[in-house]
Amino acid sequence: MSKMILILGGTRSGKSGYAVKLAKEIGGNVAFIATAEALDKEMEKRIRLHKASRPKRWKLIEERKDVAAILSKLKNRYDVILIDCLGLLISNLLAEDLKDKEIERRMGKLIRAISKTGMTTLLVSNEVGMGVVPSNHLARRFTDLIGLANQMAAEKADEVIFMQAGVPLRLKEV
């Protein structure tokens, strides 16, 4: 049975760590889909720390752009899929110079793919709508797209958890 759990939070809110903890608690065979790419030394360090926090037995799949296509190949092969994170996925698509409508279409495709996996999927995403409106166009596009993607995911999610200062707050539970 498919189950989607959306885990939202700001920078350093504990969302990724909580998702890893939850995946360990659920147990079984876990696939971790990473959307990050190490483009500089600081990002390399972040990725190293993230990898060190996960069990080595988990399957690591690195996919920067088309997570939906990966999910269709994994159907029923794992107990848990952890996707970290939606914000980086959208950033990667923006870097490809895709139009907003195409990114929105891809986010809808991803959410539909999650519902068809037959597995529990933990989707980590950034909450960026609690601050000021960014002063530059690209940052505003990102904020609008991640906000829309989060709303789309939350609507279909079985559970929505908001992380604040390392504390999980349950916003939705079915």
HELIX and SHEET records of a PDB file:
HELIX    1   1 LYS A   15  ILE A   26  1                                  12    
HELIX    2   2 LYS A   41  ALA A   52  1                                  12    
HELIX    3   3 VAL A   67  LEU A   74  1                                   8    
HELIX    4   4 LEU A   86  ALA A   95  1                                  10    
HELIX    5   5 ASP A  100  SER A  115  1                                  16    
HELIX    6   6 HIS A  137  LYS A  156  1                                  20    
SHEET    1   A 7 LYS A  59  GLU A  62  0                                        
SHEET    2   A 7 VAL A  30  ALA A  34  1                                        
SHEET    3   A 7 VAL A  80  ASP A  84  1                                        
SHEET    4   A 7 THR A 120  ASN A 126  1                                        
SHEET    5   A 7 LYS A   3  GLY A   9  1                                        
SHEET    6   A 7 GLU A 159  GLN A 164  1                                        
SHEET    7   A 7 VAL A 167  GLU A 173 -1                                        
END                                                                             
